[in-house]
Amino acid sequence: MAAAQVPLEVAIEQFPALELKVLEIGGAATKASASAGGVELTPLKRGDEVQFQNPLTRRWDSGANVKEVHDYGRSYLISTPSGEFRRNRRFLRRSCGPDMQATPSSNPPGPNAYLAPVLRRGSRKRTKAVRFEAGQ
């Protein structure tokens, strides 16, 4: 048996406590709780060089530029060699420019740079396990 749909105003007249629930659900309480664990990302500007996460491989691809900003900085139109895409800010990150890239040092690494680290073992004294066999 399907429930009859009643207009919200009629329901609030019959059940005054319902009005508090409606305000609580649609009000600022849900907005605050929804963004409580979020991280504020810095906005990007038009022309910024960015990396974007490929939705199929989930790897970060580079070589994209911000072409346009949409929806108060939440989504961006980016241009890549393979075309233009619209991506949310969380799937974009700034690329390291030529001045920000790490430059290799002129000194080559020492001879021990490529050796595996020594495993550290505990100092507890170990004894051989005593096993009992059936029939003895």
C-alpha positions as CSV (number, residue, x, y, z in Angstrom):
1,M,0.0,0.0,0.0
2,A,1.5,3.3,-1.1
3,A,1.7,6.2,1.4
4,A,-0.3,9.3,0.5
5,Q,1.9,12.4,-0.2
6,V,0.9,15.4,1.9
7,P,2.1,19.0,1.2
8,L,4.8,20.1,3.6
9,E,2.8,23.0,5.0
10,V,-0.1,20.7,5.9
11,A,2.3,18.2,7.6
12,I,3.9,21.0,9.6
13,E,0.5,22.2,10.8
14,Q,-0.5,18.8,12.0
15,F,3.0,18.0,13.5
16,P,4.8,21.1,14.8
17,A,7.8,19.1,15.8
18,L,8.3,18.2,12.1
19,E,9.2,21.9,11.4
20,L,12.3,21.6,13.6
21,K,13.4,18.5,11.8
22,V,12.9,20.2,8.4
23,L,15.0,23.2,9.5
24,E,17.7,21.0,11.0
25,I,18.0,18.9,7.9
26,G,18.0,21.7,5.3
27,G,19.8,24.3,7.4
28,A,23.4,25.2,8.2
29,A,23.9,22.2,10.5
30,T,24.3,19.9,7.5
31,K,26.5,22.3,5.7
32,A,28.9,22.6,8.7
33,S,29.0,18.8,9.2
34,A,29.5,18.1,5.5
35,S,32.6,20.3,5.2
36,A,34.0,19.5,8.7
37,G,36.6,17.0,7.4
38,G,37.4,18.7,4.1
39,V,40.7,20.3,3.1
40,E,40.6,23.8,1.6
41,L,42.5,23.7,-1.7
42,T,44.1,26.8,-3.1
43,P,42.4,28.2,-6.1
44,L,44.0,28.0,-9.5
45,K,44.3,30.8,-12.0
46,R,43.8,30.9,-15.7
47,G,47.0,29.8,-17.4
48,D,48.3,27.8,-14.5
49,E,50.2,24.6,-15.5
50,V,48.6,21.6,-13.8
51,Q,48.6,17.9,-13.5
52,F,45.3,16.1,-13.7
53,Q,44.2,12.6,-12.5
54,N,43.2,10.4,-15.4
55,P,39.8,8.9,-14.5
56,L,40.6,5.5,-16.2
57,T,44.1,4.9,-14.9
58,R,43.9,7.1,-11.8
59,R,47.5,8.2,-12.5
60,W,48.5,11.9,-12.6
61,D,49.1,13.1,-16.2
62,S,51.0,16.4,-16.8
63,G,50.9,18.9,-19.6
64,A,47.6,20.6,-19.0
65,N,46.8,24.3,-18.6
66,V,43.9,25.9,-16.9
67,K,41.8,27.6,-19.6
68,E,38.7,28.7,-17.6
69,V,37.5,28.7,-14.0
70,H,33.9,27.6,-13.3
71,D,31.6,27.4,-10.3
72,Y,33.5,29.6,-7.8
73,G,36.7,27.8,-8.3
74,R,35.4,24.3,-7.8
75,S,35.8,23.1,-11.4
76,Y,38.1,24.1,-14.2
77,L,38.2,23.8,-17.9
78,I,41.7,22.4,-18.8
79,S,43.3,22.0,-22.1
80,T,45.6,19.0,-22.8
81,P,47.3,17.8,-25.9
82,S,44.4,15.3,-26.4
83,G,41.6,17.9,-25.9
84,E,39.7,20.0,-23.4
85,F,38.2,18.6,-20.2
86,R,36.3,19.9,-17.3
87,R,37.7,18.7,-13.9
88,N,36.9,19.4,-10.3
89,R,39.7,21.0,-8.2
90,R,40.4,17.8,-6.3
91,F,41.5,16.1,-9.5
92,L,44.0,18.9,-10.3
93,R,47.3,19.8,-8.8
94,R,49.9,22.4,-9.6
95,S,52.8,21.3,-11.8
96,C,56.3,22.1,-10.8
97,G,57.4,24.8,-13.1
98,P,61.0,24.9,-14.5
99,D,62.1,27.1,-11.6
100,M,60.6,24.7,-9.0
101,Q,61.9,21.4,-10.5
102,A,64.6,19.6,-8.5
103,T,67.9,19.9,-10.2
104,P,70.4,17.0,-10.0
105,S,73.4,17.8,-7.9
106,S,76.8,18.0,-9.5
107,N,78.2,15.5,-7.0
108,P,77.4,11.9,-7.9
109,P,76.0,9.7,-5.1
110,G,78.6,7.8,-3.0
111,P,79.3,4.1,-3.4
112,N,77.0,3.1,-0.6
113,A,74.0,5.0,-1.9
114,Y,72.6,2.0,-3.8
115,L,73.1,-0.7,-1.1
116,A,70.1,-2.1,0.6
117,P,69.8,-1.0,4.3
118,V,71.0,-3.5,6.9
119,L,68.1,-5.4,8.5
120,R,67.7,-4.7,12.2
121,R,67.0,-7.7,14.4
122,G,65.8,-7.8,18.0
123,S,68.3,-8.7,20.7
124,R,66.0,-11.3,22.2
125,K,67.7,-14.7,22.7
126,R,66.0,-17.3,20.6
127,T,65.7,-21.0,21.4
128,K,64.9,-23.9,19.2
129,A,61.3,-24.9,19.4
130,V,60.6,-28.3,21.1
131,R,58.2,-30.4,19.2
132,F,56.6,-33.6,20.3
133,E,55.8,-36.3,17.8
134,A,53.0,-38.8,18.1
135,G,54.0,-42.3,19.2
136,Q,57.0,-41.4,21.3
